[in-house]
């Protein structure tokens, strides 16, 4: 398991959350988390979503802190 993944990260159904979310900013985060769950690296996810690696890492930190 990647050390930056919050506890319980792999128990959350981000794919379903992505499908149901209306807010575009949150939706892109759920998509990123879903791709990470599927085994893609932070670098790969950031390249696919056209965001920085730091953005993906920050989203993971927020998830860890805020749930």
C-alpha positions in Angstrom: 0.0 0.0 0.0 1.2 3.5 -0.8 2.2 5.4 2.3 0.3 8.5 1.4 -3.1 6.7 1.1 -5.4 7.5 4.1 -6.6 4.6 6.3 -9.7 3.0 4.7 -8.9 4.5 1.2 -9.4 1.2 -0.6 -12.8 0.7 1.2 -14.4 3.8 -0.4 -16.3 3.4 -3.7 -14.9 6.5 -5.4 -16.1 5.3 -8.8 -19.7 5.5 -7.6 -19.1 8.8 -5.8 -17.7 10.1 -9.0 -20.8 9.1 -10.9 -23.1 10.8 -8.4 -21.2 14.0 -7.7 -22.4 17.2 -9.3 -19.6 19.6 -8.2 -16.9 19.4 -10.9 -14.0 20.0 -8.6 -15.0 17.2 -6.3 -15.9 15.0 -9.2 -12.3 15.2 -10.6 -10.9 14.3 -7.2 -13.1 11.2 -6.9 -12.0 10.3 -10.4 -8.3 10.7 -9.4 -8.9 8.5 -6.3 -10.6 5.8 -8.4 -7.7 5.7 -10.7 -5.3 5.4 -7.8 -7.4 2.5 -6.4 -7.0 0.8 -9.8 -3.2 0.9 -9.4 -2.2 4.0 -11.3 0.6 6.1 -9.9 0.1 9.7 -8.7 2.2 10.8 -11.7 0.0 8.8 -14.1 -3.2 10.2 -12.6 -1.9 13.7 -12.7 -0.9 13.4 -16.4 -4.3 11.9 -17.3 -6.3 14.6 -15.5 -3.9 17.4 -16.5 -3.2 18.5 -13.0 0.0 18.6 -11.0 1.3 15.7 -8.9 1.2 18.1 -6.0 -2.6 18.6 -6.5 -3.2 14.9 -6.3 -1.0 14.6 -3.2 -2.9 17.6 -1.6 -6.2 15.9 -2.4 -5.0 12.8 -0.6 -4.0 14.9 2.4 -7.4 16.6 2.5 -9.1 13.2 2.4 -6.9 11.9 5.2 -7.7 15.0 7.3 -11.3 15.6 6.5 -12.6 12.2 5.4 
